[in-house]
Structures are given as structure tokens and as C-alpha cells.
């Protein structure tokens, strides 16, 4: 779990995508998240977490449906949603959390 703590304790927004390769909605989100990552560059991070390989973490965060998107800033969960989301919404969300540090 310390690796997870290091991952979310960054001073930039960190968007976690809990997914599986066999889930259709997770597959739909993959190119969207690539677009988000490209748009935010080094001002944030987008990290995919395969729930089949990270069962304990998914259970600890109560991930019940896929995909589940969670945004962290400075180690705190600031937003969470289960299901698909569009790139513009995610980019705007990350930008809002960038503005808070100014």
C-alpha cells in the first residue's frame, strides 16, 4: 500500500482509472484517457489500475463497478465516478484542481 500512497501523494492531480481488459466500458475509456493524458501533459497524471491484478486495492477503495475513476490531489480523494466520462469533462476537472494551487 505504500506504493499507492506514493502514487497519490503527488502535488499534481492524479486520475486513477480502475479497469479490466474484459469490461466493455473500460475498453471505451482507454482512448479517452489517452487523450486526457496528452492534454494535461506533466500538469497531472493518468494511471490505469487493473482490478484483476490489484484486487486488495480495489476492495480497499470499494471499487464495485467498472470503470471507476478517482481523482486525487496531495493524497486526498477530490472526485470519484463509476462509469464512462468524456475527455472534456475530465480535462476540465483536472484543470480545476490545478487552479486551486495558484
SVG drawing of the C-alpha trace seen along z (x, -y; Angstrom):
<svg xmlns="http://www.w3.org/2000/svg" viewBox="-21 -31 27 42">
<polyline fill="none" stroke="black" stroke-width="0.4" points="0.0,0.0 3.0,-2.4 3.5,-2.4 -0.1,-3.5 0.5,-6.3 3.5,-7.5 1.3,-7.4 -1.5,-9.6 0.6,-12.0 1.9,-14.0 1.3,-17.7 -0.3,-17.4 -3.8,-15.8 -3.7,-12.1 -6.6,-10.4 -6.9,-6.7 -8.8,-4.5 -9.8,-1.2 -10.5,1.1 -10.3,4.6 -9.4,5.7 -12.7,7.7 -15.0,4.9 -16.5,3.1 -16.9,-0.3 -13.3,-0.1 -12.2,0.5 -14.3,-2.5 -12.5,-4.7 -8.9,-3.7 -8.6,-6.1 -10.4,-8.9 -7.9,-8.6 -5.0,-8.7 -6.4,-12.0 -6.8,-13.3 -3.2,-12.4 -1.9,-14.1 -3.9,-17.2 -2.7,-17.7 0.9,-16.7 3.1,-17.0 0.5,-19.0 -1.2,-15.8 -1.1,-12.0 -3.5,-9.4 -2.9,-6.0 -4.7,-2.8 -5.1,-0.1 -6.2,3.3 -8.6,4.5 -7.9,8.2 -4.2,7.6 -4.9,5.3 -7.8,6.9 -6.8,5.8 -6.5,2.1 -9.8,2.2 -11.5,3.8 -9.9,1.2 -11.3,-1.6 -14.7,0.1 -14.5,0.3 -17.8,2.0 -18.3,1.2 -16.1,0.5 -14.6,-1.7 -14.2,-3.7 -12.4,-7.0 -10.9,-8.6 -9.1,-11.9 -6.5,-12.5 -4.7,-15.7 -2.0,-15.8 -3.1,-12.4 -6.8,-13.3 -9.6,-12.0 -11.3,-15.0 -13.6,-13.4 -14.9,-9.9 -17.2,-8.5 -18.2,-5.0 -18.9,-4.6 -17.8,-6.3 -16.9,-10.0 -15.9,-12.2 -12.4,-13.7 -13.5,-17.4 -15.2,-16.8 -12.1,-15.0 -9.7,-17.7 -11.8,-20.5 -11.9,-18.6 -8.2,-18.3 -7.7,-21.9 -10.0,-23.0 -7.7,-21.3 -4.6,-22.9 -6.2,-26.3 -6.7,-25.6 -2.9,-25.6 -2.3,-29.0"/>
</svg>
